[in-house]
Amino acid sequence: MLNYNELKPGTIFILEGQPYEVLEFSFLRMQQRKPVAQTKIRNLITGKIINRNFQHTDSFEEAEIDYKKAKLLFSHRGKFVVSELANPAARFELPQEIIGERAKFLKPNSEMELVIFEEKVISMSLPIKMEFKVVEAPPTIRGNTAQGGTKQVKIETGATIAAPLFVEEGDIIEINTQTGEYTGRK
């Protein structure tokens, strides 16, 4: 069991049956009153961030979170079939709700890290930077830098990314999967 003063940033605990991660923590001491722990916490299942105060009498159960490396085998109609990296025979499906917006950066054999709570996958994360091949790029018009010097290119997964004017069809570009922005060309 965790005490209220052990809720440091990065600590994962169970509140109302769901896992939460502490993002911010501070003590508030008012005159003639007991100290209160002010926290900003994120629900690991829904991603919702809330502010919550805890009293000195509160205690929490520490959440058992497992992390597992996996890779995408293929996707079909909103279902993503993945296998464990260490054991390719262990295959299972991930629904679109878990993948979310990151689906536009998933290609076959993409590695990911699964977050598991009570033997159920609750979230997944991709490497921060990934490489993609440009399949469509409009021609560059010389002197067309009034719009900031970017153009929309289509990558192999079908996503559209803003890239600099010098990026051509067939180039391999690096994209930040958290922000969806172009970071470099290989």
N, C-alpha and C positions, 0 to 999 in steps of 0.2 A: 504494500500500500504506500502511496505517495502522500506526503504532507503538503499543505498548501504552499509552503515556502520552498518546495522542491520543484516547482513548476517553472523551470528555466527554459529559455528559448531552445527549441529543438526537442523537448520532452514530448513523448506521445503517451496520452492517457485516455481512459474510457470515461465518458460523461453521458449519462442517459442512454447507455447501451451502444454508443457510437464512438469511434476513435477520433480524437482531436490532437492536433499538434500545436504547441505553444509557439506563437510568433514573437510576442512582446510580453514583458513581465516587469512590474514595478510595485513597490510598497507604497501605500497611502496611510499616513498616520495623522489622525486629527486629534485635537485636544480632547482629553477625557474619554476617548473611545479606543476600542481595540484596533490594532492594525488590520488593514484590508489589502489583499493582493489583487491588483488590477492587471488583467491579462487581455491580450488579443489572441484568439485561438481560431484555427481553421479545421473544419470538419473534413476528414480525409476521404469520406465517401461522396459527399455532395460538393465539396470545395468552398462552401460558404464560410465567410469570415465574420466572427462576432466578437464583441467586447463583453467581458464577463468579470465580475468581482467575486472573490472567494473569501470566506471568513476563516479564522484560525481553527475552527472546529471541523472544516471540510477535509476529507481525505479521498484519494482517488486510486483506482486500480490502474496499474501500468499496462498499456496495451501491448500485446504480443504481435508485432508486425514482422513479416518475413518478406525478403526481397529475392526474386528469382530472375535470372537472365533467360530470355526467350528470343525466338526469331519468328518472323512472319513467313508462313509457307505460301498462302494465297488468300485472296479475299473474293467473296462472291455474295452479291445482294445484301450488303450490310453486315455480313458475318465475316469475321477474320479468324482464319485457322492458323494457330501458332503452335510451336513445339518448344520444349525446354532445350536450351543450348547444350546442356550436359547430356541429355537423354532425348535424342530426336524421335524416339518411338512414343514418347509421352506427348500426345497431341490433344488440343482442346480448342474450343471456340471462344472468342471474345465478342460480345455484342457491341454495336455501334455506340451505345451510351458510355461505355468505358473508354473507348478510343476517342470519341468526340472530334474536335477540330483537327487533331493530329493525324487523322486519316489521310489528309491530302499529302502528307509526307511519308506515307508507308508504301514501300515497294517490296517485292519478294526478296527474302533473305535479309530484311532490315532487322537489326538487333534492337531489343528494347528491354527495359527493366520493369517487371511486374511487382506491384505492391499487394501483398496478400494479408488479409485479416480474417481470422476464424476460417481458414481453408477456403476463402473465397477471394477472387481477384477484385480489388476495389479501385485500382488505378494502374496506369502504366505511364512510363516516361521514355522518351527517345533520347539518343545522344544530342547534345546541344547543337553540334554542327554536323550536317550530312551533305554528301555530294550527290548531284543530280545532273542528268544529261538534258540539255535544252532541245526540245523537239520542234518548237515553232518560235521564230523570232522575226518580227517585221524588219524590213530593210532600214538601215540607218540613213537618215537624210542629213547631209552635211549642213552644219550651221544651225541645226534644230536643237538649241540648248535653252530656249526660253522657258521650257517646262521643267527645268531642273536637271536635264541630261539623263533622264531615265525612260525606259520603254517597258511595255508589258511583254514578258516571254512566258511560254508554256513549257513546263518541265515534264519529264517522263511519267509522272504520276497523274498528270492532268491539271495540276494546280497552276495558277497564273501568279507570277512574281514580278515585282518591279526590279529591273536590272539596269545597269549602265548601258549607254548607247553602243559600246564596243562589243557587247555580248552577241555572238552569232549562233545560228542553228548548228547543233552538233557539239558545242562547247560543253565542258563539264564545269558546273558552278557549285559553290559551297553556299548553303543556306542555313541560317539560324532557325532551328525548328521551334524555339519558344516564341520568337517574334515574327517569323515568316519573312525575314529580310535577307537580301543578298549580302554575303560577306566576302566573297572572293571568287576568283576563277582559277582553275587548275590548268 
